[in-house]
Amino acid sequence: MVGRAVSRRDYEEPLLRVEDLVKHYPSSGGGRRNSQAVRAVDGVSLQVETAETFALVGESGCGKSTLGRLVVRLEEPTSGTVQFMGSDLTNLGRRQLRPHRRDMQVVFQNPHSSLNPRMTVRQIVEEPLVVHDIDDRIGRVDRLLELVGLPPAVADRHAHEFSGGQRQRIGLARALSTEPTFLLLDEPVSALDVSIQAQILNLLVELRDELSLTYFFISHDLGVVRYLADRVAVMYLGRIVELASVFDLFASPAHPYTEALMSAVPSRDPEAGSQRIILKGELPSAASPPSGCRFRTRCPMARPECATDEPELRLVEGDHLVACHFAEEMMEKHR
Amino acid sequence: MSDVIESGLPAEQSSPMEAVAFHDGQGPARAAWQRLRRNRSAMLSLGFLAVLAFAAIAAPLLTPFTYDGTDFGAIAQSPSSSHWLGTDALGRDVLTRILYGARISLSLAVVGQIVILLIGVPIGLISAYFGGRFDLFVQRGIDVLYAFPPLLFVIVAMTYLRPTLDDADSGFLGVVASIDDLTGGLTGVLLAMALILWLTVARLVRGQVLSLKEEEFVLAANATGASHLRIMRRHILPNAFAPVIVATTFGIPAAIMMEAGLSFLGLGAQPPTPSWGIMIAEGVAYIRSDPYLLIAPGVALGATLLAFNFLGDGLRDAMDPYVYDSS
């Protein structure tokens, strides 16, 4: 293929390598001097392997969407590096990034605002092909629509004529049009009705298996993550607090925050006694995170040393990474 | 590479589609037009303006008189079968002058709005899209200019421009001056108006663009690697245009009114150009003996302003994004 930035296997693993990524937003307003920057993403390192589904979970405001946008360079990082398919994207300009964009596409959260209301479905799905000078557009658009389960007849309608699930399919067709290897899925189903969520999730799984896609899946829904993901990173206040395979994470969560998140998922078995862990208080401000462990202000097992020593993300077992002083205790509890 | 796409998915995949919400395949523009067609006052106004525009264009064919042809045998006549709206103090046919006046009012308003759009839209768009220091600079400049009442600004500009243009006979100003002469003093008016009225458009466009550039479809275009130019042209401008069209429709009567006001004050079109403003000014002198000299151009002006306002209201209702995007 002409114009590919990197041939598919011309680089060393992993597909995506993020190192010490930081994004601070200067806090505006108030006019106070020394006002702290909002640390939306504060030192995140992770790797995503080819053809795996990497999920990023956390509550609203924890920085997971910002991290996603940094990864595909829709935001400029304050510091840190992003390597994708062996190329360092961190210092590339808009034009230099374009060839790489073919290989990494995005599906957005809100199907009502992610499609231009003035364009027909064909124009929307075709746009990446036009941008990247790919020929054979008409046939491609029809095949793409079929691929996401829409009849080709929809191509000449406008996006506002469709329901949320259909729009999300259109967004998916657009993202797939350049045959990317990597898809950033930014809460792709959270704006949809539950019944339609299932259809879109099934479609995502089928497409992944069919096209051997790599997903970077952002969600706040652990049920969805469990269904779809291979590995999961849990994010809290701009940092990753736990990163493990989906099996390890659900079998033995080693961070109190992860455990609390899981206790909030309704059980499928009504007889099973649910021990809901209610977190106290609000998410602290990302402009002035607590000293030491960021989670300590809401942590049910916080101890004095948590206020002074910040726990590093460390390997506790296999490839299970946790940022908690008492990860071993936690894991013991689940045995 | 394309075999990946061609292979497609198992057949059952294409069947599960949630409640299908297709309606007639039509774009937002067509939908807006259909809503506008149902608005009676807007359509009547559009009809009136079409007739007026036609009469203005075809004026030489419609009347046997010329706008500056004096007939001293028929001075200040009341309406009659030969002069439907009578004649003025110099024996000029009033209806003829009103038709030619429509030429001035309409063309000045339309050309003026085009000039205003050509200045205001790019400035508002670029200022909001790129933001930063340029935006700050432009916005402070607009704030300063905004502090002047527009009519006052134009009057001041015209009192400076009029003698400058009258004296100029060479160079760029000379060219402008000769165009100004040909158009009966209207180019000066146009320049002065455009100089102040683009501010509103620039602000309007800036506000639109500021919110549009945060929309996910713009992010999506960025994610595909589209250029700034493409994003502005394909994604931002088309979506910013509905309120601009409405504002332009309301801007036309404002410009007509301003031209009439300036001409009334003697700063706009120069006699014998048959501007409605000049006709009203001349008619005032005869308000007791021949009131139709004031009433005729006044009604023409009023009806035109009213028609544009009704049309603007209709367009605003028809293009309201909240009406159509309800699916």
Boltz contact constraints between the chains, C-beta under 6 A:
constraints:
  - contact:
      token1: [A, 1]
      token2: [B, 1]
      max_distance: 6.0
  - contact:
      token1: [A, 74]
      token2: [B, 219]
      max_distance: 6.0
  - contact:
      token1: [A, 74]
      token2: [B, 222]
      max_distance: 6.0
  - contact:
      token1: [A, 74]
      token2: [B, 223]
      max_distance: 6.0
  - contact:
      token1: [A, 98]
      token2: [B, 225]
      max_distance: 6.0
  - contact:
      token1: [A, 101]
      token2: [B, 225]
      max_distance: 6.0
  - contact:
      token1: [A, 106]
      token2: [B, 223]
      max_distance: 6.0
  - contact:
      token1: [A, 108]
      token2: [B, 216]
      max_distance: 6.0
  - contact:
      token1: [A, 110]
      token2: [B, 216]
      max_distance: 6.0
  - contact:
      token1: [A, 113]
      token2: [B, 215]
      max_distance: 6.0
  - contact:
      token1: [A, 113]
      token2: [B, 216]
      max_distance: 6.0
  - contact:
      token1: [A, 114]
      token2: [B, 216]
      max_distance: 6.0
  - contact:
      token1: [A, 114]
      token2: [B, 217]
      max_distance: 6.0
  - contact:
      token1: [A, 114]
      token2: [B, 220]
      max_distance: 6.0
  - contact:
      token1: [A, 115]
      token2: [B, 217]
      max_distance: 6.0
  - contact:
      token1: [A, 116]
      token2: [B, 217]
      max_distance: 6.0
  - contact:
      token1: [A, 116]
      token2: [B, 235]
      max_distance: 6.0
  - contact:
      token1: [A, 118]
      token2: [B, 238]
      max_distance: 6.0
  - contact:
      token1: [A, 118]
      token2: [B, 239]
      max_distance: 6.0
  - contact:
      token1: [A, 128]
      token2: [B, 224]
      max_distance: 6.0
  - contact:
      token1: [A, 131]
      token2: [B, 224]
      max_distance: 6.0
  - contact:
      token1: [A, 131]
      token2: [B, 225]
      max_distance: 6.0
  - contact:
      token1: [A, 131]
      token2: [B, 226]
      max_distance: 6.0
  - contact:
      token1: [A, 143]
      token2: [B, 5]
      max_distance: 6.0
  - contact:
      token1: [A, 146]
      token2: [B, 8]
      max_distance: 6.0
  - contact:
      token1: [A, 149]
      token2: [B, 13]
      max_distance: 6.0
  - contact:
      token1: [A, 149]
      token2: [B, 14]
      max_distance: 6.0
  - contact:
      token1: [A, 157]
      token2: [B, 25]
      max_distance: 6.0
  - contact:
      token1: [A, 158]
      token2: [B, 27]
      max_distance: 6.0
  - contact:
      token1: [A, 160]
      token2: [B, 325]
      max_distance: 6.0
  - contact:
      token1: [A, 160]
      token2: [B, 327]
      max_distance: 6.0
  - contact:
      token1: [A, 161]
      token2: [B, 22]
      max_distance: 6.0
  - contact:
      token1: [A, 161]
      token2: [B, 23]
      max_distance: 6.0
  - contact:
      token1: [A, 162]
      token2: [B, 21]
      max_distance: 6.0
  - contact:
      token1: [A, 163]
      token2: [B, 18]
      max_distance: 6.0
  - contact:
      token1: [A, 163]
      token2: [B, 21]
      max_distance: 6.0
  - contact:
      token1: [A, 165]
      token2: [B, 18]
      max_distance: 6.0
  - contact:
      token1: [A, 196]
      token2: [B, 18]
      max_distance: 6.0
  - contact:
      token1: [A, 199]
      token2: [B, 16]
      max_distance: 6.0
  - contact:
      token1: [A, 206]
      token2: [B, 9]
      max_distance: 6.0
  - contact:
      token1: [A, 211]
      token2: [B, 4]
      max_distance: 6.0
